[in-house]
Amino acid sequence: MCCPSPACASSGVQPHSLGRFSRKASLLEKLLEKDVRLVVPQIFIDYHEKCEILPKCQDVPPEYFLDFTSLTEERLMRFELIAISYCWSDTTHPDPCGHHLATIHALMKKFVVGTFSASTSYTSGGTVWMADGTEVFGSGDGRDVGVFFDWLSLPQDSPKGSRTAADTEVFKRALRTINVWYAHRSTIVWMLTSLPPGARREDYEGSGWTTFEKLVGGLVSPSPNLLRIDAVARENLLCHRVSGDYLQISFDLMDRARGPPVEPAVFNLVAAEKHFTNGADRDLVVVPRYLETFNVVIVDATAVKYSGMSLDDSTCRDIFAVFRAHSVLQAIEEVDVSLNEISMPVEELVTLSRGFSLRVLNCAANSLMGGQISSLVQFRNLTKLLLWRTQVTGSTSDLATLEHLRVLSFSKTQITGATSDLVKLMHLTCLRFSNTQVTGTTCDLCKLRNLTVLHFAHAPVTGTTSDLAQMGYLTQLKFGDTRVTGTTSDLVKLPRLTQLSFSNTQVTGTTSDLSALRSLALLRFSNTQVT
């Protein structure tokens, strides 16, 4: 957003409340104030395909505004919010040649047809490829979508002097909460960094407003929610050189270079070097709104979540330094640095997290991260521990001390031990230790009666399907390439199964048995005696 704003906009900082930037209900509360109007995706599709420029907020046909009054609690939980960050091409109209509209149109066409079930490249039998649930698949399943686009969402003064006094007051009030639309954890931010040819203005990186939107959006947004669409990405979208669905686009275009949160003092120096059409915006709106957001989402943080951002050790340390300097350490219950390029030993990560009240630790898919699992035993309140695809070593006897664990995944690690240790974790609902040297029997595992997910493929585990059949809550069971024996008639006693894989085992039986598993979406049993 690079539109001029009244210099008299209030700079009063709102009371701190982390919920303002995390609860979806807080978005509805802002909409009920009626200072900001969200539009539906169809306006971008229709106006682009009609070759018309977008109308200002006051002239938008009513059918293109989101009817937020009809959002039930269930619909609100599935609601998607997209905020567009871009530079105005002209002071009288932000996009007179339709440059940004074409980009948004291409993205929206992908977004409005994307669905969870259709994303077969990233889901298997209805299971999300990444486990943290932050992925965005699109709105093809009928969920509601609201788009914040300043020209359409806020009353505009174009031509200059045409905005009424009442609309000017609405505009001023809207600026006081402008940070919410970009910084909310549920917001998907599309950063359109390219300008139309011949544009005579500062570029995206030189603009004060877009710098604010980028940095405030990067404070708390999950990695797939902050997308950078530069000139190359735009050309690929417009020329249909992008394969895959919206989920693929979000993985390809997520802003992996955003780095650690920018501290307010540093932000003030950065903002001072940027261009603002109305210079008063910096001091009266942007600086106080950034400080407010930082105080809420960093100072009052409950999680450090930086997944899939290509972080190296140095950047990881910088991120933790910001949180350690500004946050209430005891309030932080979750650390997620998965899917990065971190090679520091897990002991250092533990040191960086000292003082946290960790319940969730996810450092999975850092293939060079090593260290001893014993260093984690100090976090005795952990309920979720994800270590898969790391070089972490140690014994399951150390894991057995984490008695509150509900989710444990250490597939493809150097952890050894025995299943007899794991049965001490009676609260487990999800256990994955495929491709490890953990030994044991299914007789041990069947004592974990609360399990819904059990994966131990390519592990030296022996036993029978009759043991596994006692685990009636299982929805996923994968034990391929093990020495488990038995028959398919045992497996049909697990009616909740949606995924079943037992290739390269000595299991016998018939496919007619397996057909009784009505909920199965994924089934693999190659190289068995099943006929």
Summary of the structure (lengths in Angstrom):
residues: 531
radius of gyration: 25.9
end to end distance: 62.8
largest distance: 80.7
contacts: 1854
relative contact order: 0.08
helix: 35%
strand: 16%
